[in-house]
């Protein structure tokens, strides 16, 4: 390890010179930041509960339900008189930049929890759920985006193939 310049005013100079020291400082910061938030990252149940409150409307405390990242999973559906249907036109108000940022923050907490308990199936499955729910919300948003001529931006077919013996991918390749 190189010696530190004693006249340097930069307190982080030794960290830049030592990857081992940088790793120790990062681990200490991660442990400290969890404690500041009241999350014990070594307890996978606590991490999962904390993340679920950030992501899902039913799991959030009532004061924070309106900012749950994937509240669209519950609030997207409404009774339109002919039964419960997805009101996909409402997706823009339920999933936007704030929800994307909140989902990213939740993912960061999950990853930190996985650093502390890498064998936790609970956290691994919750991370997969987050990826799935994010992809689903993004697909619904993309399906509602229209080009000036009225076509949807994504050009995906979400339904059965146009030819009874064909595959959906055949229709998508043609697009």
N, C-alpha and C positions, 0 to 999 in steps of 0.2 A: 504494500500500500504506500502511495506517495505521502510525503509529509505535508501537513497543512501549513499554508503561509500564515505565520502568526500575525501579520499585519492586515490580513484580509478581514473585511467587515461582513463578509457573506457567511452566515451561520450554517448554510447548507453546503459549503465547499467540500467538507469531508464526505458527504453523502454522494456527491457526483463522482468522487474518485473511487468509491468502494461499492460494488454491486451488492455485496453481502450486507453491508451496513444499510444500504437503501432498502433491502428486503426486510430487515429487522424494523426499520422505521415505518415502513408501509404496514407491516403486520401490527405494530403497536398502534398506529393510527386507526386501522380498521377495527381493532378491538376497542379502542377508545371511542370511536364515533358510534359504535353500536351501543356502548354504555350510555353515551350522552342521549341517545334516542330512547333508551329504556329497552333495547333489544339485546338479549343474550345470544350472540351468534353461535355459541356452542350448543344451544338448546334448539334443535330443529323444529320442535313444536311451537316454540315462541316465535321463531322466524317465520314459519308458515302462517301462523295466526296474524302476525303483523302485516305480511305481504297480502294475505287474503283480504284484509280490511282495506288495503289500498286499491285492490283490483275489483272486487266483486260487491255488488249492491247488497245482496242479502247478508254478507259477512261484515259489512261496514257498520260502524255505530251510526245511529240515526242522524247525528249532526253532520256526518261526512258522506252520507249516501249519495248526495248529488255530485260528488267529485270522484266517485269510484271509477277507475279507468275503464272497466268493462261493464258499466251499468247498462249498456245497450243490450246485453244478453237478456235482461229482464224487461227493460222499458221499451224495447223495439216492437214488442207484440201488443196488439190492441184488438178489442172486439169490434169488428167493423159491421156488425149486424148479421153477417153470414157466418160467423164463427171467428175464432181468434186467428188473426193473420199478422204477418210481419209488416210493419209500416216502414218500409225501407227508405222512404222519402225523408224520414225523421232522423236518419243516421248521422247527418251532418251536425245536428245539435247534440247528439249523444256521444260521438267519437270524433275528436278533433285534435288540435295541437296539444292542448292541456292534458288530454287523456293519453296521448302518445308519450308525453313527458312523464306522466305518473307511472305508466307501464314500464318505462325505461328505469325509473327510480326503483320500482319494485323488483325488476330484474337484477339491478345492481345489488340490492339487499339479498336476493336469493343466491346470487353468485358468491357474495361474502359469506353467507351461511354455509354454502357448499365448500368454501375454503376451509372452514372450521370443522365441518362434518361431511367429508366427501362421499361417504358411503350411505348417506341418508336418502332412502328411496322416496320419502315424503317430499323432500326438497327437489329431488330430481324430477318427480312426477309433476310437481307444481310448476317447475320451469317449463316442462313440455306443455302443460295446460296454458301457461302464459303465451308461449309461441303459437299454439293453436288458436287461442282466442284473438290474439293480435292479427294473425293471418286472416281469420274469418271476418273481423271488423274491417280490415283493409280491403278485402274482396268486395264487401257490401258497399263500402265507400266508392271503390272503383266502378262497380256496376251502376252506381247512380250518377257518375260523372258523364256528362253528355258533350259531344262535339257540336260545333255550330250547326251541322246538318241533322242533328237529332240522334245520331248513333251513340251507343255507349262507348266509353273510352277503352274499356278492357277487352271488348270483342270476344268474351268468353261465353260459351253456352253452358248454362247450369241446368241441365235437364237431360232427358233421354236423347239418344242420337236420332237424327232425321231419318235415317234408314234403319228399319227394324233389326236387321242383322248386322248393322255397323257398330262403330264405337264413337263415343263423344269426341275422342281425339281426332278422328277423321274430319269432323266438322270444324274443329279448331285449326287443323292444318290448312284447310281451305281458306279460312279467314286470314 
